[in-house]
């Protein structure tokens, strides 16, 4: 499993804005503690009445942050959410001191937390599928006597003991538009001679004062009078949606790439052992792309994804020799070994940094925090490669890595990964459905998945027994019966994934007639119905969000019993709205009805706005209605 997105700063996670600045000291290619937040709360549940963050930066780029927070808890849900408040920090690089914690009741009385017994520390949780062993910790403050109407007050000091990059700092503060802020203030106190680049989107500068030695800038934010926008489950990251403030003394993204490359490139130097392995893997291949494919397949299948580091480990990979010896590594380690093996065959590959989550843009002020994953760029073939997934064909990225700004650390250039579309991701299903006299059915089918859409199913086939996969396919389709799954070519990393299915579906048709049969959504890994439902459900969403664009084809051959007389079949349908093309054909041949449905989504990006979804609503509604059309019989 790949790491989650950099989470937006929001209080619904029971954490605070320090999470975002901490990303500069957090890891590349790890599953961050909170993941991509879903904003489980409604804005009226709580309101941030005070957020003051005062940063002092020294000449070495070390930051001391004094933070004060006040949150009014207006509901029982907010009480449950904030009665234990989490402040993350990186133990190797920072110290954290809770200065004060108290709960102010609605009658004005307050109860202070006992900082000796009510402050707990533990390592940040990790996932089994993306294991991480790091020094990121969570300091948990347990507030006493919490009730609806109370105001949580917390102050703490976060101090850098060292910097992730020598002499460099980055401050990232986001104010998700789904959260209510009565007042927020950011104070930046930096050396007068330090050049600071700032990108303040929707955040107002209120003062800028320079003395002989220091420069102090103050920014403020307040939620607009019309209040926060409704909560949206799947939205772009906070740095995409804004408002936010980014401040850094990095000059540009090329400098970030240069600093990373200085330590990463030497780790990819091919040794004698690596040259020998590269020669062995490519012994029967003379074509250079085939050589690269063979090396990619070997690293994907033989090097486990595992992150283990402290100190500068988040940004400095292990040497390729160490990764080869250990048989595991995080994304940076994977790239180091992959590049070393390619270089051994004189094939160039560069380190590339991307965001593996819901962030689709980078701020104007360069920030390291947008990057949480490393992949490789092979300019000779014009493709990106990510060996950490283990199941993606060569040159195919997962959806979270698609349509993303990609920093080539060797050249400093900002590249862009391809968006998901029908060229790199396609699903095709073929089902023969034989209806018995009792209304139950015998089913045989084939699911063919090409490119991105096949990555997750291939992983599932390696992790679970096929009986479990068959059960899950039926359950997800809302059907009952039996389903046996066979993988025709699961071990072919360079071709489409094909699953062969046989089984029974209970009570698909009413027998005897007269009656009508609507073909249900059959087991698959990407249905036309899901897309139509998504558009109609999300058309009013306030924020942009990710949207996939795999090509979808569904073919059904429905055989009715000889005792049945077919009265009517649905009419054909063809609709085109520029980016969307849908076609459905219905043909009868004796007791068999052939149904062919195709959906092409010619998206140039994998981010859709609510306005775009509204424009698609008409065709989505026609698709939804077509999927409900019935075969009439008696």
LINLINNOR-V658521 format. One record per pair of residues at least 24 apart in sequence whose ideal C-beta (glycine too) atoms are under 8 Angstrom apart, sorted by the first residue. I is the first residue (numbers start at 1). J is the second residue. Records with the same first field share a line. If there is no record, write none. Layout:
I = J + J
This chain:
1 = 31 + 127 + 129 + 130
2 = 130 + 356 + 373 + 388 + 389 + 398 + 400 + 401
3 = 29 + 30 + 31 + 32 + 130 + 356 + 357 + 372 + 373
4 = 31 + 32 + 35 + 36 + 356 + 357
5 = 32 + 35 + 36 + 237 + 355 + 356 + 357 + 358 + 359 + 372 + 400
6 = 32 + 237 + 239 + 355 + 357 + 359 + 369 + 370 + 372
7 = 32 + 34 + 35 + 36 + 37 + 237 + 238
8 = 36 + 37 + 174 + 176 + 237 + 238 + 239 + 241
9 = 173 + 174 + 175 + 176 + 238
10 = 37 + 39 + 176 + 178 + 179 + 238
11 = 46 + 48 + 71 + 81 + 82 + 179
12 = 37 + 39 + 40 + 41 + 81 + 179
13 = 37 + 86
14 = 81 + 82 + 84 + 85 + 86
15 = 85 + 86 + 87 + 88
16 = 67 + 69 + 85 + 87 + 154
17 = 51 + 53 + 67 + 173 + 174
18 = 65 + 67 + 87 + 88 + 89 + 158
19 = 88
20 = 172 + 173 + 174 + 238 + 369
21 = 63 + 65 + 170 + 171 + 172 + 173 + 369
22 = 88 + 89 + 90 + 94 + 136
23 = 172 + 368 + 369 + 372
24 = 164 + 169 + 170 + 172 + 367 + 368 + 369
25 = 90 + 93 + 94 + 160 + 163 + 164 + 314
26 = 90 + 136 + 314 + 369
27 = 132 + 134 + 136 + 307 + 309 + 313 + 314 + 330 + 372
28 = 314 + 315 + 330 + 331 + 332 + 353 + 371 + 372 + 373 + 374
29 = 307 + 330 + 331 + 332 + 356 + 372 + 373 + 374 + 388
30 = 126 + 130 + 132 + 134 + 307 + 314 + 330 + 372
31 = 126 + 127 + 130 + 132
32 = 372
33 = 88 + 124 + 125 + 136 + 138
36 = 237 + 357 + 358
38 = 233 + 234
39 = 176 + 178 + 231 + 232 + 233 + 235
40 = 231
41 = 77 + 78 + 81 + 231
42 = 231
43 = 178 + 179 + 180 + 227 + 228 + 231
44 = 74 + 75 + 180
45 = 73 + 74 + 75 + 77 + 78 + 81
46 = 71 + 72 + 73 + 74 + 75 + 78 + 81 + 82 + 180
47 = 71 + 72 + 74 + 180 + 181 + 182
48 = 179 + 180 + 181 + 182 + 184
49 = 151 + 182 + 183
50 = 153 + 182 + 183 + 184
51 = 181 + 183 + 184 + 185
52 = 184 + 185 + 187
53 = 173 + 185 + 186 + 187
54 = 187 + 189
55 = 171 + 186 + 187 + 188 + 189
56 = 189
57 = 169 + 188 + 189 + 190 + 191 + 194 + 249
58 = 191
59 = 191 + 194
60 = 163 + 166 + 167
61 = 160 + 163 + 165 + 166 + 167 + 168 + 169 + 249
62 = 159 + 160 + 161 + 162 + 163 + 169
63 = 158 + 159 + 160 + 169 + 171
64 = 157 + 158 + 159 + 160
65 = 157 + 158 + 159
66 = 155 + 156 + 157
67 = 154 + 155 + 156 + 157 + 158
68 = 153 + 154 + 155
69 = 152 + 153 + 154 + 155
70 = 151 + 152 + 153 + 154
71 = 151 + 152
72 = 149 + 150 + 151
73 = 146 + 147 + 148 + 149 + 150 + 151 + 152
74 = 148 + 149
75 = 148
76 = 148
78 = 148
79 = 146 + 147 + 148 + 150
82 = 143 + 146 + 152
83 = 142 + 143 + 146
84 = 140 + 141 + 142 + 143
85 = 140 + 141 + 143 + 152 + 154
86 = 138 + 139 + 140 + 141
87 = 138 + 139 + 140 + 141 + 156 + 158
88 = 124 + 136 + 137 + 138 + 139
89 = 136 + 137 + 139 + 158
90 = 134 + 135 + 136 + 137
91 = 135 + 136 + 137
92 = 135 + 162 + 310 + 311
93 = 135 + 160 + 161 + 162 + 163 + 164 + 311
94 = 158 + 159 + 160 + 161
95 = 158 + 159 + 161
96 = 139 + 156 + 157 + 158 + 159
97 = 156 + 157 + 158 + 159
98 = 139 + 141 + 154 + 155 + 156
99 = 155 + 156 + 157
100 = 153 + 154 + 155
101 = 141 + 143 + 153 + 154 + 155
102 = 143 + 153
103 = 143 + 144 + 145 + 146 + 150 + 151 + 152 + 153
104 = 150 + 151 + 152 + 153
105 = 145 + 147 + 149 + 150
106 = 147 + 149 + 150
110 = 153
111 = 144 + 145
112 = 144
113 = 141 + 142 + 143 + 144
114 = 144
118 = 142 + 143 + 144
130 = 305 + 307
131 = 305 + 306 + 307 + 308
132 = 307 + 308
133 = 307 + 308 + 309
134 = 307 + 309 + 310 + 313 + 314
135 = 310 + 311
164 = 312 + 314 + 315 + 368
165 = 259 + 315 + 368
167 = 249
168 = 248 + 249 + 250 + 259
169 = 248 + 249
170 = 246 + 247 + 248 + 250 + 367 + 368 + 369
171 = 245 + 246 + 247 + 248
172 = 239 + 244 + 245 + 246 + 367 + 369
173 = 244 + 245 + 246
174 = 238 + 239 + 242 + 243 + 244 + 245
175 = 202 + 203 + 221 + 223 + 238 + 242 + 243 + 244
176 = 238 + 241
177 = 228 + 229 + 241 + 242 + 243 + 542 + 543
178 = 228 + 229 + 230 + 231 + 232 + 543
179 = 223 + 228
180 = 223 + 227 + 228
181 = 221 + 222 + 223
182 = 222 + 223
183 = 220 + 222
184 = 220 + 221 + 222
185 = 218 + 219 + 220
186 = 218 + 219 + 220 + 221 + 245
187 = 216 + 217 + 218 + 219
188 = 215 + 216 + 217 + 218 + 219 + 247
189 = 214 + 215 + 216
190 = 214 + 215 + 216 + 217 + 249
191 = 215
194 = 249
195 = 249 + 251
196 = 247 + 248 + 249
197 = 247 + 248 + 249 + 250 + 251 + 364 + 365 + 366
198 = 245 + 246 + 247 + 365
199 = 244 + 245 + 246 + 363 + 364 + 365
200 = 244 + 245 + 246
201 = 242 + 243 + 244 + 245 + 363
202 = 242 + 243 + 244
203 = 243 + 244 + 245
219 = 245
221 = 245
229 = 542 + 543
230 = 541 + 542
232 = 541 + 542 + 543 + 545
234 = 358 + 545 + 546
235 = 358 + 541 + 543 + 544 + 545
236 = 358 + 359 + 360 + 543 + 544 + 545 + 546 + 607
237 = 355 + 357 + 358 + 359 + 360
239 = 359 + 361 + 363 + 370
240 = 358 + 359 + 360 + 361 + 544 + 607
241 = 543 + 544
244 = 363
246 = 363 + 364 + 365 + 367
247 = 365
248 = 365 + 366 + 367
250 = 366 + 367 + 368
251 = 366
252 = 366 + 412
253 = 362 + 366 + 407 + 412 + 414
254 = 412 + 413
255 = 366 + 412
256 = 353 + 366 + 368 + 407 + 409
257 = 353 + 407 + 408 + 409 + 410 + 411 + 412
258 = 409 + 412
260 = 315 + 351 + 353 + 409
261 = 351 + 409 + 410
263 = 312 + 315 + 316 + 317
264 = 316 + 317 + 332 + 335 + 336 + 351 + 409
265 = 351 + 410
267 = 316 + 317 + 318 + 319 + 320 + 336
268 = 317 + 320 + 335 + 336 + 337 + 339 + 340 + 343 + 351
269 = 319 + 320 + 340 + 343
270 = 320 + 340 + 341 + 343 + 344
271 = 320 + 321 + 340
273 = 321 + 324
274 = 320 + 321 + 324 + 337 + 340 + 341 + 344
275 = 344
277 = 324 + 341 + 344
278 = 341 + 342 + 344 + 345
279 = 344
281 = 341
282 = 345
288 = 345 + 347 + 380
289 = 381
291 = 345 + 347
292 = 342 + 345 + 347 + 378 + 381 + 385 + 394
293 = 394 + 494
295 = 338 + 341 + 342 + 345
296 = 338 + 385 + 387 + 394
297 = 394 + 493 + 494
298 = 341
299 = 334 + 337 + 338 + 341 + 387
300 = 387 + 388 + 389 + 390 + 391 + 392 + 493
301 = 390 + 493
302 = 327
303 = 327 + 328 + 329 + 333 + 334 + 337 + 387
304 = 328 + 329
305 = 329 + 330 + 331 + 334 + 388 + 390
306 = 330
317 = 374
330 = 388
331 = 373 + 374 + 375 + 386 + 388
332 = 374
334 = 374 + 386 + 387 + 388
335 = 374 + 375 + 376 + 387
338 = 376 + 385 + 387
339 = 376
342 = 376 + 378
347 = 378 + 380
348 = 378 + 379 + 380
349 = 376 + 377 + 378 + 385
350 = 376 + 377 + 379 + 408 + 409 + 410 + 411
351 = 376 + 408 + 409 + 410
352 = 376 + 377 + 384 + 406 + 407 + 408 + 409 + 415
353 = 406 + 407 + 409
354 = 401 + 404 + 405 + 406 + 407 + 417
355 = 404 + 405
356 = 398 + 400 + 401
357 = 400
358 = 545 + 546
359 = 404
360 = 403 + 404 + 405 + 546 + 605 + 606 + 607
361 = 405
362 = 405 + 414
370 = 405
371 = 407
373 = 401
375 = 401 + 406
377 = 406 + 408 + 415
384 = 417 + 418
389 = 455 + 459
390 = 459 + 462
391 = 454 + 455 + 458 + 459 + 462 + 493
392 = 452 + 455 + 493
393 = 451 + 454 + 493 + 494 + 495
394 = 493 + 494
396 = 424 + 451 + 452 + 455
397 = 452
398 = 452 + 455
399 = 425 + 452 + 546 + 548 + 606
402 = 452 + 606
403 = 605 + 606 + 607
419 = 549 + 603 + 604 + 605 + 606
420 = 452 + 548 + 549 + 550 + 603 + 606
421 = 549 + 550 + 551 + 601 + 602 + 603
422 = 549 + 550 + 551 + 600 + 601 + 602
423 = 451
424 = 451 + 452
425 = 450 + 451 + 452 + 453 + 548 + 549 + 550 + 551
426 = 450 + 451 + 453 + 550 + 551 + 552 + 553
427 = 453 + 524 + 525 + 526 + 550 + 551 + 552 + 553
428 = 553 + 554 + 555
429 = 522 + 524 + 553 + 554 + 555
430 = 555 + 557
431 = 522 + 555 + 556 + 557
432 = 557 + 559
433 = 505 + 508 + 519 + 522 + 556 + 557 + 558 + 559
434 = 559
435 = 508 + 509 + 511 + 517 + 558 + 559 + 560 + 561 + 564
436 = 511 + 561
437 = 511 + 512 + 561 + 563
438 = 511
439 = 507 + 508 + 509 + 510 + 511
440 = 481 + 504 + 505 + 506 + 507 + 508
441 = 481 + 504 + 505 + 508 + 509
442 = 503 + 504
443 = 481 + 483 + 501 + 502 + 503 + 504 + 505 + 522
444 = 500 + 501 + 502
445 = 500 + 501 + 502 + 522 + 523
446 = 488 + 498 + 499 + 500 + 501
447 = 498 + 499 + 501 + 523 + 524 + 525
448 = 496 + 497 + 498
449 = 496 + 497 + 498 + 499 + 525 + 526
450 = 496 + 497
451 = 496 + 550
452 = 550
453 = 525 + 526 + 550
454 = 496 + 497 + 525
456 = 525
457 = 497 + 499 + 525
458 = 490 + 497
461 = 487 + 490
462 = 490
470 = 501 + 503
473 = 501 + 523 + 524
474 = 503 + 523
476 = 523
477 = 520 + 521 + 522 + 523 + 524
478 = 520 + 521
479 = 505 + 506 + 520 + 522 + 523
480 = 505 + 506 + 507
481 = 505 + 506
483 = 523
509 = 560
511 = 561 + 564
512 = 563 + 564
513 = 564 + 565 + 633 + 634
514 = 567 + 632 + 633 + 634
515 = 633 + 634
516 = 630 + 631 + 632 + 633
517 = 558 + 560 + 630 + 631 + 633
518 = 627 + 628 + 629 + 630 + 631
519 = 556 + 558 + 595 + 627 + 631
521 = 627
522 = 554 + 556
524 = 554
526 = 550 + 552
527 = 552 + 554
528 = 552 + 554 + 582 + 597 + 599 + 623 + 627
529 = 624 + 627
531 = 599 + 601 + 620 + 623
532 = 620 + 621 + 623 + 624 + 627
533 = 624
535 = 613 + 616 + 617 + 620
536 = 617 + 620 + 621 + 624
538 = 610 + 613
539 = 610 + 613 + 614 + 616 + 617
540 = 610 + 614
541 = 610 + 613
542 = 610
543 = 610
544 = 607 + 608 + 609 + 610
545 = 607 + 608
546 = 606 + 607 + 608
547 = 603 + 606 + 607 + 608
548 = 601 + 606
549 = 601 + 602 + 603 + 606
550 = 601
551 = 598 + 599 + 600 + 601
552 = 598 + 599
553 = 596 + 597 + 598 + 599
554 = 595 + 596 + 597 + 598
555 = 594 + 595 + 596 + 597
556 = 593 + 594 + 595
557 = 592 + 593 + 594 + 595
558 = 592 + 593 + 594 + 595 + 631
559 = 591 + 592
560 = 591 + 592 + 593 + 631 + 633
561 = 591
562 = 591
564 = 591 + 633 + 634
565 = 633 + 634
566 = 591 + 593 + 631 + 632 + 633
567 = 632 + 633 + 634
568 = 631 + 632
569 = 593 + 631 + 632
570 = 626 + 629 + 630 + 631
573 = 622 + 626
575 = 619 + 622 + 623
577 = 615 + 616 + 618 + 619
578 = 602
579 = 603 + 616
580 = 616 + 619
582 = 619 + 622 + 623 + 626
584 = 626
593 = 631
597 = 626 + 627
599 = 623
